[in-house]
Amino acid sequence: MSEVQYLYLLSEDDNDDLFYQGCLQKITGQPFEIIPLRIRKGGGIGAVRKSLPILLQQIQYSGVQEQSRFVVALDNDRSPIHPDHLRPADFSQLPKADQKKACRHCELEQVAMAKLGAARKQWPIQGAIAVPVQMLEAWLLLITAPETYSNETGLPLFSEKSSSSAKHYHSSQKPPEQLKDLKRKEKKRLGIGSDRDFCQYCVDQLDPESLATLSPSFQMFMDEIKSWTPQEI
């Protein structure tokens, strides 16, 4: 049996933890025990800016831990998409706050490198950055219904159709269903009651290689994990 790895996971809630733990176990073939480092739900990039340096400082002071890893997970939320920094076609229709956003993946990576060094393989603990486009729900939808949602670029940009941002973007009081709306529809179709059970179902159904073909943002996350050398995973 493989030796348990410890995973420092900076995320927004327990359901995210469940999903990312399952992702790493499927990608690496190794079991992981989570050490959760929670940011305020809905806190976004501001909360991560406060929490990430604390995590990195802990890693820096800990020294090399061969049986530990870390993951920082944050929704993209209409920021430019790394690595090409692509923006939605109707960029000018986004709220002004969204138009001013910078690439989140780049920012998180720069913070990590400033603290741990530019050579990632020399970090005391190997890490990865997960920035789903536009939210984790996009990955879940592509797992459960790839025949319906064929790729992440065709998915909605917003959380819910009832949001003022979605209404403004679509110039309508009745915009199409957004990511959380579609997730609720999938849960109903599958007869799943809770969000946690839905996340567990997605983990069970996850084929990382298949998801990567539909989601460049997941491909990036998986590539970062696979860059850990074999003896380290």
N, C-alpha and C positions, 0 to 999 in steps of 0.2 A: 504493500500500500504506500502511495506517495506521502511524503512528509507534508504536514499542513503548513501553508504559507499564511502570513499575517498581512492583512490589507488595510492600510490607512485610507479611508474613503471620505472625502469631503463632498457632501451632496446635500440636497434639500430635504429629503424625507426617507422613511424606512422603506417605502416601495422602490425608490431609486436604488437604495442599498441592495435590496433583493435582486433587482435586475442586473446591476453591475457585478455583483458577486457571481451570479450565474454566468454572465458573459465571460468573465475571466476564467472560470472553471472550464467552460466549453472550449475557449480558445487555447488555453495552456494545458488542459488535461490534469490540472493540479487542484486540490481542495484549498479553499481560502477561508480563514476566519476573520471577520470584519472587526476593525477598530473604528467605530463611526466618529466622524467629526462633523457635526451638523451645522449648517448655516440656516439662518432664519428662512422659513418657507416663503417664497416670493421675494426674498431679499436680493436675488440677482447678483449682478456683477459687483455692486457696492458691498454686499456682505462677503463675497469671495475675496475682495481686495483687503478686507480686514482679517479674514480667517486664514488665507493662504500663507502669508508671511509667518504666522505663528506655527503652522504645520511645517513649513520649510525650515524654520529655526530648530524645531524639535528634531527633524531629520539630520540637520547639520551637526547638532550637538551629540546625536546618538552614535555617530560613526557608522561603519559598515554593518548592515544587518542582512545577511545573505538570505534569510527566510522571510523578509518583509518586502512589500511593494506599496505604492500609493497611487491613487487615482483621484483626480479633481474633475468633477462633473458639473456642467453648467449648460443650461439651454441657450441656444443661439439668439432666439427672440429678435429676429430680423436684423441682426448685425451682419456685416459683410462676411461672406462664407470663405473660409480658408481652404485651400491655399491661393485661389484665384481672386479672392475678394469680390466675388460676384454679388450683385444686389438684385432685388426683385425688378421685373421689367417696368412696373409702375412705381418706381422709387419715389417720384415726386408726390405720390398719393399717401405715402406713409406719414405718420405723425412726425412732427419736427424732431422730437426726442429720438425717434428711430433713425432719422436721416443723419443724425450727428454721431451715431454709434461707430466705434472702431472694431476691428476684428478681435473677437474675444479669445480665440485660440492663440493668436499672436501675443496678446497681452499676458495671458496666463503663462505661456512658454517663456516669455521674456523675464517675468518675475521669478520663475523657477531657475532660469539660467543665471540671473543676477545673484541669486543666493547660493546655488549649488555648483555653478560652473557651466561653461558652454558645452563641455563634452559630456553628453548625457550618460554614456556608459561608465563614466567615472563618478557618478552620483553615489552617495552612500547607500541609498535605496533607489532602485529603478522605479520610474513612474510613467504615467500616461495621462493625457488630457482628453476628456470626452466632451464634445460640444455638438449635440444632436441638432440637426436642422429640421424644423425650427425649435422643436421641443422633443423630449424623450418619447412623447406620444407618437411622433412620426415613425420612429423605429418600431414601436409596438404594432402600429397599423400595417407596416410593411411585412412584419413577421406573420401576423394573423391572416391577412388578406392580400397577398402580393398580386393576385390576379385582378383585384379591384384598384389597389393603389400601387401603380406600377413603378414609381420612383419618387424620391423625396422632393424633387423640384416641382412635381405636380400636386403636392399636398398644400393645404391652406397655410397661411402665414400666422394666423392668430389663434388664441386659446379657445375662445367661444364666440359664436355668432352674435350673442347679445352685447358684446363689448362695444363701446363707443368707437374704438379704433377700427374694428372690423366694419362697422356701419359707415364710417367716414371713408375708409379705403375703397369700399364697394359702392359708395354713393347711394346707399339704400338702407331703409329701416329693416330690411329682411335679407341680409347677406347670406351666402351659402354656409352650410355647416362648417365649423372650424375644427381644430384638432381634438379638443376635448369632447366636442359634440360627436365626432366620428368615433372616438373611443367608446363613448356610452352606447352608440349604436352597435359596435362590435361586441361589447359585453352582453347586450341584450340578445344579439344573434346567437352567441355562444352559450347563453344561459348562465353567465357568470355574474355573481352578485357584487362582490367587493373589488375595489381597485387592486388590493393585494393579491387576491386570487387571480385576477387578470394578469398581473405582472408575473406570477408564478407560471401561469399557462404559457405566457410568451417566452419565458426562460426555457420551459420544457420543449417548446416548438422551435426554438432558435437554432438555425443553421448559420453560423457566422459567415461562411463563404458565400452563401446565397444572399444573405442580407447585404453583404458588402457590394454585390453587383447592382443592387438597387439604391444604395445609399453611400455616396462618396464620404459623407461625414463619419459613417460607421467604418468604412474602409480605412480612414485615417486613424481612428481609434485602435482598430485591430492591428494595423501596421506598427503602431507605437508599441503595442504589447509584444508583437512578434519580433521586434527589434531587440528585446531582452535576449541575451545569449542562451542557448539550450541549457547550459549548466545552471543558469540563474532561474529557470522556470521548471 
